[in-house]
Amino acid sequence: MNFEERCINTIRMLSVDMVQKADSGHPGLPMGAAAMAYVLWTRFLKHNPADPLWPDRDRFVLSAGHGSALLYSLLHLTGYGLSLDELRQFRQWGSKTPGHPEYGVTPGVECTTGPLGQGFANAVGIAMAERHLAAHFNRPGHEIVTHYTYVLASDGDLMEGIASEAASLAGHLGLGRLICLYDSNGITLSAETRLLFTEDVSKRFDAYGWHVQTVEEGNDTSAVGTAITAALKESGRPSLILVKTHIGYGSPHKQDTFGAHGSPLGIDEVRETKKNLNWPLEPDFYIPEDVLEHFRNAVRQGTERESAWNSLMQSYASEFPDAAEEWRLTMSRELPEGWDSDLPMFAADKKGIATRAAGGKVLNGLAKKVSNLIGGSADLNPSTITTLDGEGNFQMAGTGDAHMQGAVPGPWGYEGFNIDFGVREHAMGGIINGMAYHGGLIPFGSTFLIFSDYMRPSIRLAALSHLHVIYVFTHDSVALGEDGPTHQPVEHLASLRAIPGLAVMRPADAAETVEAWKTAIDCRRGPVAIVLSRQKLPIIDRSVYGQASGLGKGAYVLADSEGRPDIVIIATGSEVHPALEAREKLRSEGIRSRVVSMPSWELFEEQSSEYRQIVLPHEVPKISVEAGRTQGWHKYAGSDGTVMGIDHFGASAPGDVLLREFGFTSDDVVRKSMELVKTRRVIS
């Protein structure tokens, strides 16, 4: 075999040996896609293994995350500090080579991938972030943002709906620096694609507005290189390169079968494959010295490229010092001085304001100081009230004009800050994750709380990856009213709270909404969901009751009793107000009550046990009030406490009628509280 074939077979056999030693994994994709990966990583990819976080590196996303052994082989060979011992520990406890790539675990892994289609949507988000930052920071002769986004996707990726949504938006936006290598091997985990996936993918992507090419033989490195070169020249459209490959290439008995997809080849088949490819049978994890030297050229080339970029940055800083300082702040995840000053203040008002409306005012106040805040909604801006006024639309120049219906005054182009995701919640979730993976931006996405179901896989991955993304979910309960149970979230708060690492905040009024947004902007540990009301909520008189700054601790004493309370009423969101009214009514009955506003379980759990005991003393009976599933509330109300909630679907009627019929008036809270106190006194 020639030298190039030896390099490609090194990738193949490292992957095969990883999977075989672990007795777990997916060898087929790495074997089939090794040739195109070799071409990309040695001839085109701009990266520096010595500095995996160099800001202007090209991004490579392995959307087909089940083929992780391919990526780990490339990272080791090119010098990312991923040792051969780590490859030997593939899929084992504590290793840097988990079964699917995980962001923050392995140097050089750009996204957590594996759930199919997610990585593809992430790549669209990364490409959008690159275009926005380039439009914002590049200057003539000083183009500091020039990188490309490459994604390797499988048949399974392109079957998933999230990929279709993301591809549609990417085509509309003309993301010319996004290049997808489609590993078209005609095999899924359980069948041939002839059984289940016979559409013409090329025509579909052409209809989306992509530049489409086909490489008939995936091992033809010259054809792959020619296709990538053509894609790099296409500046106005994203590119799909359909590469016809052979899953399990080189395996005498499993090539082109689903037997090579999701299981090790087996000891005997590994031996036969090595023979077939003229590869040494021993040792395992064999890497020829000249092959390793060739791959490690990436370190020298990457260091030279980054050095040249650093020189450009020095010149940039000299010519454009203000822009350079803004660049430093955004890429280092620092917030500008005074970022939370001049936010709207809301005076006490019994008529009140919907927290979604208050949230829109706060969001716009933040955007004036936080220049890297970017996002939009799934075609629901008028309802979620998340438009950034005067900040324009993120669009490809020439696709429309700033005077068309729905356009926001301001820049029309990649420099715009309002993203029109369209009715694409699935893609929105994956795209804002990608923007966060890229770095330099604080992305947000908004929709009705009910439609968080469509985003749940992306929300889960954001939490797993500790991404700084913000979700704005409005129309937060049955109180949204007449749209009925199809649009009334009942189980959704419980569902979101079940995701480890996601902070869910449901503010009670406009003042708490201000604090929720401040917490979300400053939160670095992971994603945040702000859950807001459709209906108006009274603005609490903070001169009488507790200050809204207590939201940062997840729960706080909003209104206390004189002396030891007989009962603690815990409430969130719109249910805080009937709880306060109930407190006054209980006082007339001789019952001392404390009202605790608890907008965030997760933030409360981060507080000391002493603080939690002060707010929710163990010895005092408790009742929780929230217009959602009761699941989980006994942790705070206690096994002998009372949990007021809705464990059934809603109905179509005005919101105030539903709250009355489902038992969320102050009188209902009073009645349940008195029953609990009476029962506790009898027991005592």
C-alpha positions as CSV (number, residue, x, y, z in Angstrom):
1,M,0.0,0.0,0.0
2,N,1.2,3.6,-0.6
3,F,1.9,6.1,2.2
4,E,-1.6,7.7,2.1
5,E,-3.3,4.3,2.4
6,R,-1.1,3.6,5.4
7,C,-2.2,6.8,7.0
8,I,-5.8,6.1,6.4
9,N,-5.5,2.5,7.6
10,T,-3.9,3.8,10.8
11,I,-7.1,5.7,11.5
12,R,-9.2,2.7,10.7
13,M,-7.3,0.2,12.8
14,L,-6.8,2.4,15.8
15,S,-10.6,2.8,15.8
16,V,-11.1,-1.0,15.4
17,D,-8.7,-1.8,18.2
18,M,-10.4,0.7,20.5
19,V,-13.8,-0.8,20.0
20,Q,-12.5,-4.3,20.2
21,K,-10.6,-3.8,23.4
22,A,-13.6,-2.1,25.0
23,D,-15.8,-4.9,23.6
24,S,-18.3,-2.0,22.9
25,G,-18.7,0.6,20.2
26,H,-19.3,1.4,16.6
27,P,-16.4,0.4,14.3
28,G,-18.1,0.7,10.9
29,L,-18.3,4.4,10.5
30,P,-14.6,5.1,11.3
31,M,-13.6,2.4,8.9
32,G,-15.7,3.8,6.1
33,A,-15.2,7.5,6.7
34,A,-11.5,7.4,7.5
35,A,-10.4,8.5,4.0
36,M,-12.5,11.6,3.9
37,A,-11.5,12.4,7.5
38,Y,-7.9,12.1,6.6
39,V,-8.2,14.5,3.6
40,L,-10.1,17.1,5.7
41,W,-7.7,16.9,8.7
42,T,-4.4,16.9,6.9
43,R,-5.2,19.2,3.9
44,F,-7.9,21.6,4.9
45,L,-8.7,21.9,8.6
46,K,-7.2,25.0,10.2
47,H,-6.5,24.1,13.8
48,N,-3.8,24.0,16.4
49,P,-3.5,20.9,18.5
50,A,-1.2,22.8,20.9
51,D,-4.1,25.2,21.6
52,P,-7.5,23.5,21.1
53,L,-9.3,26.8,22.0
54,W,-7.7,29.1,19.5
55,P,-10.6,31.4,18.7
56,D,-10.1,31.4,14.9
57,R,-9.7,27.6,14.5
58,D,-12.0,25.7,12.1
59,R,-14.6,23.7,14.0
60,F,-15.1,20.1,13.3
61,V,-18.3,18.5,14.6
62,L,-18.8,14.8,14.5
63,S,-22.6,14.7,14.4
64,A,-22.5,11.0,14.0
65,G,-21.1,10.7,17.5
66,H,-21.4,7.0,17.6
67,G,-18.3,7.0,15.4
68,S,-16.3,8.6,18.3
69,A,-13.4,6.3,17.8
70,L,-12.7,8.1,14.5
71,L,-12.4,11.4,16.2
72,Y,-10.3,10.1,19.1
73,S,-7.9,8.5,16.6
74,L,-7.6,11.9,14.8
75,L,-7.1,13.8,18.0
76,H,-4.3,11.4,19.1
77,L,-2.6,11.3,15.8
78,T,-2.5,15.1,15.2
79,G,-1.2,15.8,18.7
80,Y,-4.0,17.0,20.9
81,G,-2.5,15.5,24.0
82,L,-4.9,12.5,24.0
83,S,-2.6,9.7,24.9
84,L,-2.5,6.2,23.4
85,D,-3.4,5.0,26.9
86,E,-6.6,7.0,26.7
87,L,-7.4,5.3,23.4
88,R,-6.8,2.0,25.2
89,Q,-9.3,3.1,27.8
90,F,-12.1,3.8,25.3
91,R,-15.5,3.8,27.0
92,Q,-14.0,3.0,30.4
93,W,-14.5,4.7,33.8
94,G,-12.7,8.0,34.1
95,S,-11.2,8.1,30.6
96,K,-11.1,11.0,28.2
97,T,-12.6,8.8,25.5
98,P,-16.2,8.3,26.4
99,G,-18.6,6.3,24.2
100,H,-19.8,9.5,22.5
101,P,-17.9,12.8,22.3
102,E,-18.4,15.0,25.3
103,Y,-17.5,18.7,25.3
104,G,-15.2,19.7,28.1
105,V,-14.0,16.1,28.6
106,T,-11.7,15.6,25.6
107,P,-9.4,18.3,24.2
108,G,-10.4,19.0,20.6
109,V,-14.1,17.9,21.0
110,E,-16.2,20.9,20.0
111,C,-19.7,19.5,20.9
112,T,-21.3,16.8,22.8
113,T,-22.9,14.6,20.1
114,G,-24.5,11.2,19.7
115,P,-28.2,11.8,19.7
116,L,-28.5,12.0,16.0
117,G,-29.1,15.3,14.3
118,Q,-28.1,17.3,17.3
119,G,-24.5,17.8,16.1
120,F,-25.7,18.9,12.7
121,A,-27.9,21.6,14.3
122,N,-25.0,22.6,16.6
123,A,-22.8,23.1,13.5
124,V,-25.4,25.4,12.0
125,G,-25.3,27.4,15.2
126,I,-21.6,27.5,15.2
127,A,-21.6,28.8,11.6
128,M,-24.1,31.4,12.6
129,A,-22.0,32.5,15.5
130,E,-19.0,32.8,13.2
131,R,-20.9,34.9,10.7
132,H,-22.2,37.2,13.4
133,L,-18.9,37.7,15.0
134,A,-17.2,38.3,11.7
135,A,-19.8,40.9,10.8
136,H,-19.4,42.6,14.1
137,F,-15.6,42.5,14.6
138,N,-13.9,42.2,11.2
139,R,-12.4,45.4,9.7
140,P,-10.9,45.9,6.2
141,G,-7.4,44.4,6.3
142,H,-8.0,43.1,9.8
143,E,-10.3,40.0,9.4
144,I,-9.9,38.3,12.7
145,V,-12.8,35.9,12.3
146,T,-12.4,33.7,9.1
147,H,-12.9,30.1,10.1
148,Y,-15.1,27.4,8.7
149,T,-17.4,24.9,10.3
150,Y,-17.2,21.3,9.1
151,V,-19.7,18.6,10.2
152,L,-19.6,14.9,9.5
153,A,-23.1,13.5,9.4
154,S,-24.5,10.1,8.8
155,D,-27.7,8.7,7.3
156,G,-29.3,8.7,10.7
157,D,-28.4,12.3,11.3
158,L,-30.2,13.4,8.1
159,M,-33.3,11.3,8.9
160,E,-33.9,13.2,12.2
161,G,-36.3,16.1,12.1
162,I,-33.9,18.5,13.9
163,A,-31.4,18.2,11.0
164,S,-34.1,19.0,8.5
165,E,-35.2,22.1,10.4
166,A,-31.6,23.3,10.8
167,A,-30.7,22.6,7.2
168,S,-33.7,24.6,6.0
169,L,-32.7,27.6,8.1
170,A,-29.0,27.3,7.1
171,G,-29.9,27.4,3.5
172,H,-32.1,30.4,3.9
173,L,-29.3,32.2,5.8
174,G,-26.7,31.3,3.1
175,L,-24.1,30.1,5.6
176,G,-21.3,29.7,3.1
177,R,-18.7,28.7,5.7
178,L,-20.7,25.6,6.7
179,I,-19.6,22.4,5.0
180,C,-21.3,19.0,5.7
181,L,-19.5,15.8,4.8
182,Y,-22.4,13.3,4.5
183,D,-21.2,9.7,5.1
184,S,-23.7,8.0,2.9
185,N,-23.0,4.3,3.5
186,G,-26.6,3.0,3.0
187,I,-26.6,1.2,6.4
188,T,-28.3,2.0,9.7
189,L,-28.0,0.1,13.0
190,S,-30.6,-2.4,12.0
191,A,-31.1,-2.4,8.3
192,E,-30.1,-1.1,4.9
193,T,-31.4,2.3,4.1
194,R,-33.2,0.8,1.1
195,L,-35.7,-0.4,3.7
196,L,-36.5,2.9,5.2
197,F,-34.7,5.9,3.7
198,T,-35.0,6.2,-0.1
199,E,-35.5,9.9,-0.6
200,D,-33.0,11.8,-2.8
201,V,-31.1,13.7,-0.1
202,S,-29.2,15.7,-2.8
203,K,-32.4,17.1,-4.2
204,R,-33.7,17.8,-0.7
205,F,-30.7,19.9,0.2
206,D,-30.7,21.6,-3.2
207,A,-34.2,22.6,-2.5
208,Y,-33.1,24.0,0.9
209,G,-30.6,26.2,-1.0
210,W,-27.4,24.3,-0.3
211,H,-24.5,23.7,-2.7
212,V,-24.6,20.0,-3.3
213,Q,-21.9,17.7,-4.6
214,T,-21.5,13.9,-4.8
215,V,-18.3,11.8,-4.4
216,E,-19.1,8.4,-5.8
217,E,-16.3,6.6,-4.0
218,G,-15.4,7.6,-0.5
219,N,-11.8,6.1,-0.7
220,D,-11.1,8.4,-3.7
221,T,-9.1,11.0,-1.7
222,S,-8.5,13.2,-4.8
223,A,-12.3,13.5,-5.5
224,V,-12.9,14.3,-1.8
225,G,-10.3,17.0,-1.9
226,T,-11.7,18.5,-5.1
227,A,-15.2,18.6,-3.5
228,I,-14.0,20.3,-0.4
229,T,-12.0,22.8,-2.5
230,A,-15.2,23.6,-4.4
231,A,-17.2,24.0,-1.2
232,L,-14.6,26.5,0.1
233,K,-15.1,28.6,-3.0
234,E,-18.9,28.7,-2.5
235,S,-19.4,31.7,-0.3
236,G,-23.2,32.2,-0.6
237,R,-24.5,28.8,0.2
238,P,-23.8,26.0,2.8
239,S,-22.3,22.9,1.2
240,L,-23.3,19.3,1.3
241,I,-20.8,16.8,0.1
242,L,-22.5,13.4,-0.3
243,V,-19.7,10.8,0.0
244,K,-20.6,7.3,-0.8
245,T,-18.7,5.1,1.6
246,H,-18.5,1.5,2.7
247,I,-19.3,0.9,6.4
248,G,-16.8,-1.4,7.9
249,Y,-14.4,-1.0,5.0
250,G,-11.8,-3.7,4.8
251,S,-13.7,-6.3,6.9
252,P,-14.1,-9.4,4.8
253,H,-17.4,-10.5,6.2
254,K,-19.0,-7.3,7.7
255,Q,-18.2,-4.6,5.2
256,D,-21.4,-3.0,3.9
257,T,-23.6,-4.8,6.5
258,F,-25.2,-3.5,9.7
259,G,-23.1,-6.0,11.6
260,A,-20.3,-3.4,11.4
261,H,-22.5,-0.6,12.7
262,G,-23.0,-1.0,16.4
263,S,-20.9,-3.9,17.6
264,P,-17.2,-4.9,17.7
265,L,-16.0,-6.9,14.7
266,G,-14.9,-9.7,17.0
267,I,-11.4,-11.0,17.5
268,D,-11.3,-13.3,14.5
269,E,-12.8,-10.6,12.2
270,V,-10.3,-8.0,13.4
271,R,-7.5,-10.4,12.5
272,E,-9.0,-11.1,9.1
273,T,-9.5,-7.4,8.5
274,K,-5.9,-6.6,9.3
275,K,-4.8,-9.3,6.9
276,N,-7.1,-8.0,4.2
277,L,-5.6,-4.5,4.6
278,N,-2.0,-5.7,4.9
279,W,-1.8,-4.4,8.4
280,P,0.4,-5.9,11.1
281,L,-1.4,-8.3,13.3
282,E,0.6,-7.2,16.3
283,P,0.7,-5.1,18.3
284,D,-2.7,-3.6,18.8
285,F,-2.9,0.1,18.5
286,Y,0.0,0.1,16.1
287,I,1.1,3.4,14.6
288,P,4.0,3.5,12.1
289,E,6.5,6.2,13.0
290,D,6.5,8.0,9.7
291,V,2.7,8.1,9.8
292,L,2.7,9.6,13.2
293,E,5.3,12.2,12.1
294,H,3.1,13.1,9.2
295,F,0.0,13.6,11.3
296,R,2.0,15.6,13.9
297,N,2.8,18.2,11.3
298,A,-0.5,19.6,12.4
299,V,1.1,21.0,15.5
300,R,3.8,22.9,13.6
301,Q,1.3,24.2,11.0
302,G,-1.3,25.1,13.6
303,T,1.3,27.0,15.7
304,E,2.4,29.0,12.7
305,R,-1.2,29.8,11.8
306,E,-2.1,30.9,15.3
307,S,1.1,32.9,15.6
308,A,0.2,34.8,12.4
309,W,-3.3,35.4,13.8
310,N,-1.9,36.7,17.0
311,S,0.2,39.2,15.0
312,L,-2.9,40.2,13.2
313,M,-4.7,40.7,16.6
314,Q,-1.9,42.9,17.8
315,S,-2.3,45.1,14.8
316,Y,-6.1,45.0,15.2
317,A,-5.8,46.1,18.8
318,S,-3.6,49.0,17.8
319,E,-5.9,50.2,15.0
320,F,-9.2,49.4,16.8
321,P,-8.6,49.4,20.6
322,D,-12.3,49.6,21.6
323,A,-13.3,46.7,19.3
324,A,-10.3,44.7,20.6
325,E,-11.3,45.2,24.2
326,E,-14.9,44.2,23.3
327,W,-13.5,41.1,21.6
328,R,-11.4,40.3,24.7
329,L,-14.4,40.6,27.0
330,T,-16.7,38.5,24.9
331,M,-14.3,35.7,24.2
332,S,-13.2,35.5,27.9
333,R,-16.9,35.4,29.0
334,E,-16.5,38.6,31.0
335,L,-19.4,41.0,31.4
336,P,-18.8,44.7,30.9
337,E,-18.7,47.0,33.9
338,G,-22.1,48.2,34.9
339,W,-23.8,45.6,32.7
340,D,-26.8,45.3,35.1
341,S,-27.2,49.0,35.7
342,D,-30.1,51.0,34.2
343,L,-32.4,48.1,34.1
344,P,-36.2,48.9,34.4
345,M,-37.6,49.3,37.9
346,F,-41.2,48.4,38.5
347,A,-43.3,50.2,41.1
348,A,-45.9,48.4,43.2
349,D,-49.1,48.0,41.1
350,K,-52.1,45.9,41.9
351,K,-53.1,45.8,38.2
352,G,-49.6,44.7,37.4
353,I,-47.9,43.5,34.2
354,A,-47.4,40.1,32.7
355,T,-44.0,38.7,33.5
356,R,-43.4,38.0,29.8
357,A,-43.9,41.8,29.1
358,A,-41.7,42.7,32.0
359,G,-39.1,40.2,30.7
360,G,-39.1,42.0,27.3
361,K,-38.3,45.3,29.0
362,V,-35.5,43.8,31.0
363,L,-34.1,42.0,28.0
364,N,-33.9,45.2,26.1
365,G,-32.3,47.0,29.0
366,L,-29.6,44.3,29.2
367,A,-29.0,44.3,25.4
368,K,-27.9,48.0,25.7
369,K,-24.9,46.9,27.8
370,V,-24.4,43.2,27.0
371,S,-23.3,43.5,23.4
372,N,-23.1,39.7,22.8
373,L,-26.6,38.9,23.8
374,I,-28.3,37.4,20.7
375,G,-31.4,35.3,20.0
376,G,-35.0,35.1,19.0
377,S,-38.0,32.9,19.0
378,A,-39.8,30.1,17.1
379,D,-42.0,32.6,15.3
380,L,-43.4,33.9,18.5
381,N,-41.8,37.2,19.2
382,P,-45.1,39.1,19.6
383,S,-46.2,36.6,22.2
384,T,-42.9,35.9,24.0
385,I,-41.9,39.6,23.8
386,T,-38.3,38.8,23.1
387,T,-37.5,41.2,20.3
388,L,-34.4,43.3,20.7
389,D,-35.6,46.7,19.7
390,G,-33.5,48.5,17.1
391,E,-31.0,45.6,16.8
392,G,-32.0,44.4,13.3
393,N,-32.4,40.9,11.9
394,F,-29.7,38.2,11.5
395,Q,-30.2,37.6,7.8
396,M,-28.1,37.0,4.7
397,A,-27.9,40.3,2.9
398,G,-30.1,40.4,-0.2
399,T,-32.8,38.0,1.2
400,G,-35.2,40.8,2.0
401,D,-35.2,44.3,3.4
402,A,-35.5,45.9,6.8
403,H,-38.9,47.3,5.9
404,M,-40.7,43.9,5.3
405,Q,-43.3,42.8,7.8
406,G,-41.8,41.3,10.9
407,A,-38.4,42.9,10.3
408,V,-36.9,44.8,13.3
409,P,-35.4,48.2,12.7
410,G,-31.6,48.2,12.6
411,P,-29.0,46.3,10.7
412,W,-30.2,43.7,8.2
413,G,-27.5,41.1,7.8
414,Y,-25.3,38.9,9.8
415,E,-24.6,41.8,12.2
416,G,-28.3,41.7,13.3
417,F,-29.1,40.4,16.8
418,N,-32.6,39.1,16.3
419,I,-32.8,35.6,14.9
420,D,-35.9,34.5,13.2
421,F,-35.9,30.8,13.8
422,G,-39.2,30.2,12.2
423,V,-41.5,27.5,13.5
424,R,-38.5,25.3,14.3
425,E,-38.2,24.7,18.1
426,H,-36.1,21.5,17.6
427,A,-33.5,23.3,15.5
428,M,-33.6,26.4,17.7
429,G,-32.5,24.4,20.7
430,G,-29.6,22.8,18.8
431,I,-28.6,26.0,17.2
432,I,-28.4,28.1,20.3
433,N,-26.3,25.3,21.8
434,G,-24.0,25.5,18.8
435,M,-23.7,29.3,19.3
436,A,-22.7,28.7,22.9
437,Y,-20.2,26.0,21.9
438,H,-18.6,28.5,19.6
439,G,-17.9,31.0,22.3
440,G,-18.2,34.8,22.3
441,L,-22.0,35.0,22.5
442,I,-24.8,34.6,25.1
443,P,-27.6,33.0,23.0
444,F,-31.3,32.8,24.0
445,G,-34.3,31.1,22.5
446,S,-37.9,31.6,23.3
447,T,-41.2,29.8,22.8
448,F,-44.3,28.8,24.8
449,L,-43.6,26.5,27.8
450,I,-45.7,23.8,26.3
451,F,-43.3,23.6,23.3
452,S,-40.2,23.0,25.5
453,D,-41.1,19.4,24.7
454,Y,-39.8,20.0,21.2
455,M,-36.5,21.4,22.7
456,R,-36.0,18.9,25.5
457,P,-33.1,16.8,23.9
458,S,-31.2,20.0,23.2
459,I,-31.9,21.4,26.7
460,R,-30.6,18.1,28.2
461,L,-27.4,18.3,26.1
462,A,-26.9,22.0,27.1
463,A,-27.1,20.9,30.7
464,L,-24.7,18.0,30.2
465,S,-22.3,20.4,28.5
466,H,-22.7,23.2,31.0
467,L,-23.5,25.7,28.2
468,H,-24.4,29.3,29.0
469,V,-27.7,29.4,27.1
470,I,-31.0,31.0,28.2
471,Y,-34.5,29.7,27.5
472,V,-37.4,32.1,27.7
473,F,-40.6,30.0,28.1
474,T,-43.9,32.0,28.3
475,H,-47.6,31.1,28.7
476,D,-46.5,29.2,31.8
477,S,-49.7,27.5,33.1
478,V,-53.4,26.7,32.5
479,A,-53.9,30.4,33.2
480,L,-53.1,31.1,29.5
481,G,-56.7,30.3,29.0
482,E,-58.8,29.7,26.0
483,D,-56.2,27.9,23.8
484,G,-57.0,24.9,25.9
485,P,-55.1,21.8,27.1
486,T,-53.1,21.4,23.9
487,H,-51.3,24.6,24.8
488,Q,-51.5,24.6,28.6
489,P,-48.4,23.3,30.3
490,V,-49.1,21.1,33.2
491,E,-46.2,18.6,33.5
492,H,-43.5,20.9,32.0
493,L,-42.1,22.5,35.1
494,A,-41.6,19.1,36.6
495,S,-40.1,17.8,33.4
496,L,-37.6,20.7,33.2
497,R,-36.7,20.4,36.9
498,A,-35.9,16.8,36.3
499,I,-32.9,17.7,34.0
500,P,-29.7,17.8,36.1
501,G,-27.8,21.1,35.8
502,L,-30.7,23.2,34.4
503,A,-31.8,26.1,36.6
504,V,-35.5,26.8,36.2
505,M,-36.8,30.1,37.4
506,R,-40.5,31.1,37.6
507,P,-40.7,34.7,38.9
508,A,-43.7,35.9,40.8
509,D,-43.8,39.5,39.4
510,A,-41.9,42.0,37.4
511,A,-39.3,42.7,40.1
512,E,-38.5,39.0,40.3
513,T,-38.3,38.9,36.5
514,V,-35.5,41.5,36.6
515,E,-33.6,39.4,39.1
516,A,-34.2,36.2,37.0
517,W,-32.7,37.9,34.0
518,K,-29.7,39.1,36.0
519,T,-29.2,35.7,37.3
520,A,-29.4,34.1,33.9
521,I,-26.9,36.5,32.3
522,D,-24.4,36.0,35.1
523,C,-24.9,32.2,35.4
524,R,-21.8,30.3,34.2
525,R,-22.6,26.8,35.5
526,G,-25.1,25.8,32.8
527,P,-28.3,26.7,31.1
528,V,-31.2,28.7,32.6
529,A,-34.9,28.6,31.9
530,I,-36.9,31.7,32.7
531,V,-40.6,30.8,32.9
532,L,-43.0,33.7,32.4
533,S,-46.8,34.4,32.5
534,R,-49.1,35.4,29.7
535,Q,-51.5,37.1,32.1
536,K,-50.9,40.2,34.2
537,L,-49.6,39.7,37.7
538,P,-49.7,42.3,40.4
539,I,-46.3,44.0,41.2
540,I,-45.6,43.3,44.8
541,D,-45.0,46.2,47.1
542,R,-41.3,45.6,48.0
543,S,-41.4,48.2,50.7
544,V,-43.8,46.0,52.6
545,Y,-42.7,42.5,51.5
546,G,-39.3,40.9,50.9
547,Q,-36.9,42.3,48.2
548,A,-36.8,40.4,44.9
549,S,-33.0,40.0,45.2
550,G,-33.8,36.9,47.2
551,L,-34.5,35.2,43.9
552,G,-30.8,34.6,43.5
553,K,-31.0,32.1,46.4
554,G,-33.9,30.2,44.8
555,A,-36.3,30.8,47.7
556,Y,-36.7,33.5,50.3
557,V,-39.1,34.7,52.9
558,L,-41.4,37.1,51.1
559,A,-43.8,37.8,54.0
560,D,-43.2,36.6,57.5
561,S,-45.5,36.1,60.6
562,E,-45.2,37.9,63.9
563,G,-43.6,35.2,66.0
564,R,-43.2,31.6,65.1
565,P,-45.4,30.7,62.0
566,D,-48.1,28.1,62.3
567,I,-47.7,27.3,58.6
568,V,-45.3,28.1,55.7
569,I,-47.0,28.7,52.3
570,I,-44.5,28.0,49.5
571,A,-45.5,29.4,46.0
572,T,-44.1,30.2,42.6
573,G,-45.0,32.5,39.8
574,S,-48.6,33.6,39.6
575,E,-49.5,31.5,42.7
576,V,-47.5,33.8,45.0
577,H,-50.2,36.4,44.9
578,P,-53.1,34.3,46.2
579,A,-50.6,33.0,48.8
580,L,-50.1,36.6,50.0
581,E,-53.8,37.2,50.0
582,A,-54.3,34.0,52.0
583,R,-51.8,35.1,54.5
584,E,-54.0,38.1,55.4
585,K,-57.1,36.0,55.6
586,L,-55.4,33.4,57.8
587,R,-54.3,36.2,60.2
588,S,-58.0,37.1,60.8
589,E,-58.5,33.4,61.7
590,G,-55.7,33.6,64.2
591,I,-53.2,31.6,62.1
592,R,-49.7,33.0,61.7
593,S,-48.4,32.2,58.2
594,R,-45.1,32.7,56.4
595,V,-45.1,33.1,52.6
596,V,-42.0,31.9,50.8
597,S,-41.5,32.7,47.2
598,M,-39.6,29.8,45.6
599,P,-38.9,30.6,42.0
600,S,-36.1,28.1,41.6
601,W,-35.6,24.7,43.2
602,E,-32.1,24.4,41.8
603,L,-30.8,27.7,43.1
604,F,-32.3,26.9,46.5
605,E,-30.5,23.6,46.6
606,E,-27.2,25.4,46.1
607,Q,-27.6,27.3,49.4
608,S,-26.3,26.2,52.7
609,S,-28.4,23.8,54.8
610,E,-28.5,26.6,57.4
611,Y,-30.2,29.0,55.0
612,R,-32.6,26.4,53.8
613,Q,-33.6,25.5,57.3
614,I,-34.2,29.2,58.1
615,V,-36.5,29.6,55.1
616,L,-38.3,26.3,55.5
617,P,-38.0,25.2,59.1
618,H,-38.4,21.5,59.5
619,E,-40.8,21.7,62.5
620,V,-43.4,24.0,60.8
621,P,-46.1,22.4,58.6
622,K,-45.9,23.5,54.9
623,I,-48.2,23.8,51.9
624,S,-46.9,24.3,48.4
625,V,-49.0,26.1,45.7
626,E,-48.2,25.8,42.0
627,A,-50.5,25.4,39.0
628,G,-48.6,22.4,37.7
629,R,-47.9,18.8,38.5
630,T,-47.4,18.1,42.2
631,Q,-44.5,15.8,41.4
632,G,-41.5,16.7,43.5
633,W,-43.1,19.2,45.8
634,H,-43.3,16.8,48.8
635,K,-39.5,17.3,49.1
636,Y,-40.3,20.9,50.3
637,A,-43.8,20.5,51.7
638,G,-42.9,17.4,53.6
639,S,-44.5,14.0,53.5
640,D,-47.1,15.2,55.9
641,G,-47.6,18.6,54.2
642,T,-50.1,19.6,51.6
643,V,-49.2,20.0,47.9
644,M,-51.6,22.0,45.8
645,G,-51.2,21.4,42.1
646,I,-52.8,20.0,38.9
647,D,-52.3,16.4,38.1
648,H,-54.5,16.4,35.1
649,F,-54.8,18.3,31.8
650,G,-56.4,21.7,31.6
651,A,-59.5,22.9,29.7
652,S,-60.5,25.7,27.3
653,A,-61.9,28.7,29.2
654,P,-60.7,32.1,30.4
655,G,-57.6,31.8,32.6
656,D,-59.2,33.2,35.7
657,V,-62.1,30.8,35.4
658,L,-59.6,27.9,35.2
659,L,-57.7,29.0,38.2
660,R,-60.9,29.2,40.1
661,E,-62.3,25.9,38.9
662,F,-59.0,24.1,39.5
663,G,-58.7,25.5,43.1
664,F,-56.0,28.2,43.0
665,T,-57.8,31.1,44.6
666,S,-56.8,32.6,47.9
667,D,-59.8,31.0,49.5
668,D,-58.6,27.6,48.4
669,V,-55.2,28.3,49.9
670,V,-56.8,29.4,53.1
671,R,-59.0,26.3,53.3
672,K,-56.2,23.9,52.6
673,S,-53.9,25.7,55.1
674,M,-56.5,25.6,57.9
675,E,-57.1,21.9,57.3
676,L,-53.3,21.3,57.6
677,V,-52.9,23.4,60.7
678,K,-55.9,21.8,62.4
679,T,-54.6,18.3,61.5
680,R,-51.2,19.1,62.9
681,R,-52.6,20.5,66.1
682,V,-54.7,17.4,66.7
683,I,-51.7,15.2,66.1
684,S,-49.6,17.3,68.5
